[in-house]
């Protein structure tokens, strides 16, 4: 989408500039679209050591870097947005670097309405004699960090090209009355108002906000300080912005990855049931509670009968479908307080607390066995719906009789389950009294 420059002054001919000849300080006009000078007054010709405007117009700029061209573009955008830009520029009139504070206005020139800037050097504050100052000016010019200064009213005083580019879509003259150049940058206006209030009360610091940049919403860390204008001594707000969007995205991704890893460790990916790891983490509290209240807990070790043939015959996808169906059937037969987990392969564990009578566990075990009497549907690799019948062997141990830790109880229940396997499968067995 092209930018509207209709508000800019249009200088149609060089003849319209005769009054500029009367200005005793340096003034020149630079054509951005042609990347060359369009005009300069006598003071500008003296500055460049030239004899005529034609020499200025024909000056060879083929050696200019892309960075220099971008800098000119950014200066134009800033001046077009704010009406005037004031910033340091480094020029090389005699091959020696000279940095000046220059004023720029954005205009349109010629019949083609080329974009151009009028440069004024009405006070030569030369920084180029000090290499350290030159380096600082150049660093500020080309850094990707956004640096802006504002009045306490929130109006822009000066900003570096990176800031100009980031907020070129915000035109101060077009803002609603409740906004200014400072607050309009924030996604949430109230946050901008709060930060401006902090700054005007000289409560400086660092905050992170979502900012409305020309590249879209970006997360920026703002370092807000108070400075003073070097000429007027007016207090100003200095804002340095660091784009931390990628950093926060990476942190969010890392946190999400940790959540996913934790979820994978605690929950079975196939059935969605808690894993053995989850059960082990919570068993200590579970058993401690039972001990305090002198309650019995039943630990049931379940091993599916005939499941291996499903994987061998129809593949693991079919096996996963069967496991999910089994998990759903078991869950539907248990109380919400009962703990059901898949601990691997075709093995499940159930913990049932607050037992009043061991016959209650026997009733639950029989329900689980009966719950698998109906065949289980699954989709085969040839997209046909097929059925398989499986059973379950269950061994049951009790807390505290058969152990006071989950590991001990699982070993006893596992042994009882193998008793069922040896006696014909698809049944349950209580562990022998100790």
Residue pairs with C-beta under 8 A, 6 or more apart in sequence:
3 77
3 80
3 168
5 80
5 106
5 108
5 113
5 115
7 173
8 80
8 106
8 107
8 108
9 105
9 107
9 108
10 107
10 108
10 109
10 113
11 17
11 29
11 107
11 108
11 109
11 110
11 116
12 109
12 110
12 111
13 110
14 38
14 39
17 29
17 39
20 27
20 39
20 41
21 41
21 42
23 41
23 43
24 43
25 43
25 120
25 121
25 122
25 123
26 41
26 43
26 44
26 47
26 119
26 120
26 121
26 122
27 40
27 41
27 43
27 44
27 118
27 119
27 120
27 121
28 37
28 39
28 40
28 41
28 44
28 56
28 118
28 119
29 37
29 38
29 39
29 40
29 107
29 109
29 116
29 117
29 118
29 119
30 36
30 37
30 38
30 72
30 116
30 117
30 119
31 37
31 38
31 109
31 110
31 114
31 115
31 116
32 72
32 73
32 76
32 114
32 115
32 116
32 117
33 112
33 114
33 115
34 114
35 61
35 64
35 69
35 72
36 57
36 58
36 59
36 61
37 56
37 57
37 59
38 57
38 109
38 110
38 114
38 116
39 53
39 56
39 57
40 48
40 53
40 56
44 56
45 51
45 52
45 53
45 55
45 56
47 93
47 121
48 56
48 59
48 93
49 93
49 94
50 56
50 59
67 142
70 161
71 141
71 142
71 161
72 117
74 161
74 164
74 165
75 85
75 87
75 104
75 117
75 161
75 164
76 104
76 106
76 115
76 116
76 117
77 106
77 164
77 165
77 168
78 85
78 87
78 104
78 159
78 161
78 164
78 168
79 85
79 104
79 105
79 106
79 117
80 106
81 164
81 168
81 170
81 171
81 172
82 156
82 172
83 105
83 173
84 103
84 104
84 105
85 103
85 104
85 158
86 101
86 102
86 103
86 104
86 157
86 158
87 101
87 102
87 104
87 158
87 160
88 99
88 100
88 101
88 102
88 127
88 137
88 141
89 99
89 100
89 102
89 119
90 97
90 98
90 99
90 128
90 134
90 137
90 138
91 97
91 98
91 99
91 100
92 98
96 128
97 128
97 134
98 126
98 128
99 126
99 127
99 128
99 133
99 134
99 137
100 121
100 124
100 125
100 126
100 127
100 128
101 123
101 125
102 119
102 120
102 121
103 119
103 120
103 121
103 122
104 117
104 118
104 119
104 120
105 117
105 118
105 120
106 115
106 116
106 117
107 116
107 117
107 118
108 114
108 115
108 116
109 116
127 133
127 134
127 137
128 134
140 147
140 160
141 160
141 161
142 161
143 160
143 162
144 162
144 243
145 160
145 162
145 240
145 241
145 242
146 159
146 160
146 162
146 163
146 166
146 220
146 239
146 240
146 241
146 242
146 243
147 159
147 160
147 162
147 163
147 238
147 239
147 240
147 241
148 156
148 158
148 159
148 160
148 163
148 238
148 239
148 241
149 156
149 157
149 158
149 159
149 227
149 236
149 237
149 238
149 239
150 156
150 157
150 181
150 182
150 199
150 236
150 237
150 239
151 157
151 234
151 236
151 237
152 199
152 200
152 235
152 236
152 237
153 180
154 180
154 181
154 182
154 183
154 196
155 172
155 180
155 181
155 182
156 172
156 181
156 182
157 229
157 236
159 167
163 241
165 214
166 211
166 213
166 214
166 215
166 241
167 185
167 213
167 214
168 214
169 214
170 181
170 184
170 185
170 212
172 180
172 181
172 184
175 181
175 184
178 189
179 189
180 196
182 192
182 195
182 196
182 237
182 239
183 189
183 192
183 193
183 196
184 192
184 212
185 192
185 211
185 212
185 213
186 192
186 195
186 209
186 210
186 211
186 212
187 209
187 210
187 211
187 212
187 217
188 209
188 210
191 209
192 209
195 207
195 209
195 222
195 224
196 237
198 204
198 205
198 224
199 224
199 226
199 237
200 237
202 226
204 224
204 225
204 226
205 224
206 221
206 222
206 223
206 224
207 221
207 222
207 224
208 219
208 220
208 221
208 222
208 244
208 248
209 219
209 220
209 222
210 217
210 218
210 219
210 220
211 217
211 218
211 219
211 220
211 241
213 220
218 243
218 245
219 243
219 244
219 245
219 248
220 241
220 242
220 243
220 244
220 245
221 241
221 242
221 244
222 239
222 240
222 241
223 239
223 240
223 241
223 242
224 237
224 238
224 239
225 237
225 238
225 239
225 240
226 235
226 236
226 237
226 238
227 235
227 236
227 237
227 238
228 234
228 235
228 236
229 236
265 275
265 277
265 278
266 274
266 275
266 277
266 278
266 281
267 273
267 274
267 275
267 278
268 274
268 275
268 341
268 342
270 320
270 323
270 324
270 342
271 323
271 324
271 326
271 327
271 342
272 324
272 327
273 327
273 331
273 340
273 341
273 342
273 348
274 339
274 340
274 341
274 342
275 341
275 342
275 343
276 341
276 343
276 344
276 349
278 341
279 339
279 341
279 343
279 349
279 351
279 406
280 406
282 339
283 351
283 405
283 406
284 406
286 297
286 339
286 351
286 353
287 297
287 399
287 404
287 405
287 406
289 295
289 353
290 296
290 297
290 353
290 354
290 399
290 400
291 400
291 404
293 354
295 353
295 354
295 355
296 353
296 354
296 355
296 358
296 398
296 399
296 400
296 401
297 351
297 352
297 353
297 355
297 398
297 399
297 409
298 350
298 351
298 352
298 355
298 358
298 361
298 396
298 397
298 398
298 399
299 349
299 350
299 351
299 396
299 397
299 398
299 399
299 406
299 409
299 410
299 412
299 413
300 349
300 350
300 351
300 352
300 361
300 364
300 365
300 394
300 395
300 396
300 413
300 428
301 347
301 349
301 394
301 395
301 396
301 397
301 410
301 413
301 414
301 416
301 417
302 330
302 347
302 348
302 349
302 350
302 368
302 392
302 393
302 394
302 417
303 346
303 347
303 348
303 392
303 393
303 394
303 417
303 421
304 326
304 346
304 347
304 390
304 391
304 392
305 390
305 391
305 392
305 393
305 421
305 425
305 426
306 388
306 389
306 390
306 391
307 319
307 322
307 323
307 346
307 390
308 346
310 318
310 319
310 322
310 378
310 388
310 390
311 318
311 319
314 378
314 380
314 381
314 386
314 388
315 381
317 381
318 378
318 379
318 380
318 381
318 386
318 388
321 378
321 379
322 376
322 378
322 388
322 390
323 342
323 346
325 376
325 377
325 378
326 348
326 372
326 376
326 390
327 340
327 342
327 348
329 371
329 372
330 340
330 348
330 350
330 368
330 371
331 340
332 371
333 364
333 367
333 368
333 371
334 340
334 350
334 352
334 364
335 352
337 353
337 354
338 350
338 351
338 352
338 353
339 349
339 350
339 351
339 352
340 348
340 349
340 350
341 348
341 349
341 350
342 348
343 349
349 410
349 413
350 364
350 368
352 360
352 361
352 364
355 361
355 398
358 398
358 430
361 396
361 430
362 428
362 430
365 394
365 396
365 428
366 428
368 392
368 394
369 391
369 392
369 394
369 426
369 427
369 428
372 389
372 390
372 391
372 392
375 387
375 388
375 389
376 387
376 388
376 389
376 390
377 385
377 386
377 387
378 385
378 386
378 387
378 388
379 385
379 386
380 386
391 425
391 426
392 426
393 417
393 420
393 421
393 425
393 426
393 427
393 428
394 417
394 420
394 427
394 428
394 429
395 412
395 413
395 414
395 415
395 416
395 417
395 418
395 419
395 420
395 428
395 429
395 431
396 413
396 416
396 428
396 429
396 430
396 431
397 403
397 409
397 410
397 412
397 413
397 416
397 431
398 409
398 430
398 431
399 409
401 433
401 434
402 408
402 409
402 412
402 413
402 431
402 434
403 409
403 411
403 412
412 431
413 431
415 431
416 429
416 430
416 431
416 432
417 429
419 429
420 426
420 427
420 428
420 429
423 429
